[in-house]
């Protein structure tokens, strides 16, 4: 179905909650089908759907003040990784990847929303700067700046997990 | 350029978004600065780790079914259900049993007769054929030349109509085989496309709006003034459209949106 995993992935990182993410995705499809005549053939449907999802996320979470603190930490993401582990049993390396993935998800939850959103769109959803700027309705330079600052913040949280050299000059 | 100025450019370089003079300046700086080269490696590693983490997150089981069965996502179906209640069903409760009996008398026998005659709609049989093919249970004769497929299929229906042939090379799909199926006495031409983009079946047959599968979601292309009908079973998606008396059904496991966009792009208004 129509970029389902992609939309869920973005929704999961925006909402930081599995149930909210599923609601976001369902509403995205409802809004997209209702506005299908506005979609221009030949344009990027994945970006169009993502923009709808992001707009709905802003409406729902920001206007209703349901947004939780960026430092908030719950165990919901553990359920997600637990489910994936159960569905994808594998060699030991999978366990290591899962641990890293879990740490990345945790770290993403700790950085400000505007940085997280840019990282999710560019790194996870593979959008170009131009597409991400269109989705977030901001200049391309802002995307670059947010990515740079966001990754630096992420790196601080993940420096014990990402394999990097220590022999800085 | 100093290291602070280089930071944001390193981000763009890692994302392959850096071009022109900015890229040249950064490359000069990187050639001289080991600290920034390390920063680039770190950022590249971080990006790859984030990408992997993203790929690991999949939509939960059941979300797809919940979306497909959500009445809010198919407002047309909801409207049509309301119109039955609003305009046909009597508002006076006492009249309802009488109307039910009349409807039963008017509809029961012809409906029974029609069901006996038609059986499963051709559209659903198309999904079944695709499924058989994916499971390797559908023998097909593969040919090298796409024109040979079209010639054989056209000949099978005495030239009354032609299989809808599309150039799908941009999607990494090439025509590899064709077959003719006879369902309910009607000949269905099937062109099979395969490639790195997966596989896609294109069904062509003579028919009418009556062949639209029940519960299909309708999409109207305002530009071409054509209706497209989307339906699916399991992971297999299909899009139905009509060009005059020729029906085309595209069937594939590709996402519904892409299949719909493909059908709309290729369809020719009759």
Interface residues (C-beta under 8 A of the other chain):
Chain A: X1 X2 X3 X4 X5 X7 X8 X9 X12 X18 X22 X25 X26 X29 X30 X33 X34 X36 X37 X41 X42 X45 X49 X80 X81 X83 X84 X97 X98 X100 X101 X104 X105 X119 X120 X122 X123 X124 X125 X126 X128 X129 X144 X145 X147 X148 X151 X152 X154 X155 X158 X161 X162 X163 X164 X165 X168 X169
Chain B: X7 X8 X10 X11 X12 X15 X17 X34 X35 X38 X41 X42 X43 X45 X46 X47 X49 X50 X51 X52 X53 X54 X55 X56 X57 X58 X59 X60 X63 X64 X66 X67 X68 X70 X72 X73 X74 X75 X217 X219 X220 X221 X222 X223 X232 X237 X255 X256 X257 X258 X261 X264 X265
